[in-house]
């Protein structure tokens, strides 16, 4: 077990050995910060947040390997109430990890990105700068979400067509969501799919194949219906 000691910096605050809390950090009640966490200036840690948690793995987990490194929370980042951010994750400057969110080891959240309430990032998932994940989004292990992407409430990504029955030597196939793509609420992005830059996936769609850059798709399975107008695209 990681050693924790009570701190008088905030009510119920528990700190691992060697953890330094910047003078200008905002720390709520009953926050737990495990050993090895690195906190930047002006970070905000709200009530009940848990930082630097070690993973607990089942006996058949494929995640076994080297121990994760330290959790890094950069300047001005915010961790919401009762969010859990694992050891080995990296939260960039100005990013927000919302209430009840769950960020696994090796995951990264880019500068000024927002991970919404009760959303989750799997191991080694990457969320780019200024990306916006709304409530209840699931970004599974290894997924790449590039800069300025939007994911609506309840959108999910998947990386295993076999649902846990991969053949020996078979690997996971995380999807990729390219710059400024928009994914509607409750959409499902299946394993190995690439959603192109500035593409638009309508709410409730099931994306079974690659979406070309700048194309609107909808339906189950999702099919192209038109192109995203130039006026509706972000500047490069």
ChimeraX attribute file (.defattr): number of C-alpha atoms within 10 A of each C-alpha:
attribute: neighborCount
match mode: 1-to-1
recipient: residues
	/A:1	4
	/A:2	11
	/A:3	10
	/A:4	15
	/A:5	13
	/A:6	14
	/A:7	12
	/A:8	8
	/A:9	14
	/A:10	15
	/A:11	14
	/A:12	16
	/A:13	21
	/A:14	21
	/A:15	22
	/A:16	19
	/A:17	15
	/A:18	11
	/A:19	14
	/A:20	15
	/A:21	19
	/A:22	14
	/A:23	10
	/A:24	12
	/A:25	18
	/A:26	17
	/A:27	20
	/A:28	19
	/A:29	17
	/A:30	19
	/A:31	23
	/A:32	24
	/A:33	27
	/A:34	26
	/A:35	22
	/A:36	19
	/A:37	26
	/A:38	20
	/A:39	24
	/A:40	21
	/A:41	17
	/A:42	19
	/A:43	25
	/A:44	22
	/A:45	26
	/A:46	21
	/A:47	22
	/A:48	22
	/A:49	24
	/A:50	23
	/A:51	29
	/A:52	26
	/A:53	23
	/A:54	19
	/A:55	15
	/A:56	9
	/A:57	10
	/A:58	9
	/A:59	7
	/A:60	7
	/A:61	8
	/A:62	8
	/A:63	13
	/A:64	12
	/A:65	6
	/A:66	6
	/A:67	11
	/A:68	15
	/A:69	17
	/A:70	20
	/A:71	27
	/A:72	22
	/A:73	26
	/A:74	20
	/A:75	20
	/A:76	22
	/A:77	25
	/A:78	25
	/A:79	28
	/A:80	23
	/A:81	22
	/A:82	22
	/A:83	26
	/A:84	24
	/A:85	29
	/A:86	27
	/A:87	26
	/A:88	25
	/A:89	29
	/A:90	24
	/A:91	29
	/A:92	23
	/A:93	22
	/A:94	23
	/A:95	25
	/A:96	24
	/A:97	29
	/A:98	25
	/A:99	22
	/A:100	21
	/A:101	25
	/A:102	21
	/A:103	30
	/A:104	25
	/A:105	27
	/A:106	22
	/A:107	26
	/A:108	24
	/A:109	28
	/A:110	23
	/A:111	22
	/A:112	21
	/A:113	25
	/A:114	24
	/A:115	30
	/A:116	23
	/A:117	21
	/A:118	19
	/A:119	25
	/A:120	27
	/A:121	27
	/A:122	19
	/A:123	21
	/A:124	19
	/A:125	23
	/A:126	25
	/A:127	28
	/A:128	22
	/A:129	22
	/A:130	20
	/A:131	26
	/A:132	22
	/A:133	27
	/A:134	22
	/A:135	22
	/A:136	22
	/A:137	25
	/A:138	24
	/A:139	29
	/A:140	23
	/A:141	24
	/A:142	21
	/A:143	25
	/A:144	21
	/A:145	27
	/A:146	21
	/A:147	22
	/A:148	23
	/A:149	24
	/A:150	23
	/A:151	30
	/A:152	23
	/A:153	21
	/A:154	20
	/A:155	24
	/A:156	22
	/A:157	23
	/A:158	22
	/A:159	22
	/A:160	18
	/A:161	13
	/A:162	10
	/A:163	8
	/A:164	9
	/A:165	9
	/A:166	12
	/A:167	8
	/A:168	6
	/A:169	5
	/A:170	9
	/A:171	10
	/A:172	16
	/A:173	17
	/A:174	22
	/A:175	24
	/A:176	21
	/A:177	28
	/A:178	21
	/A:179	23
	/A:180	25
	/A:181	27
	/A:182	25
	/A:183	27
	/A:184	20
	/A:185	22
	/A:186	19
	/A:187	26
	/A:188	24
	/A:189	28
	/A:190	21
	/A:191	22
	/A:192	20
	/A:193	20
	/A:194	21
	/A:195	27
	/A:196	20
	/A:197	22
	/A:198	26
	/A:199	25
	/A:200	26
	/A:201	29
	/A:202	20
	/A:203	21
	/A:204	19
	/A:205	22
	/A:206	21
	/A:207	25
	/A:208	17
	/A:209	16
	/A:210	17
	/A:211	22
	/A:212	17
	/A:213	19
	/A:214	21
	/A:215	21
	/A:216	22
	/A:217	25
	/A:218	20
	/A:219	16
	/A:220	13
	/A:221	12
	/A:222	22
	/A:223	18
	/A:224	14
	/A:225	11
	/A:226	12
	/A:227	15
	/A:228	16
	/A:229	11
	/A:230	10
	/A:231	7
	/A:232	9
	/A:233	14
	/A:234	11
	/A:235	7
	/A:236	5
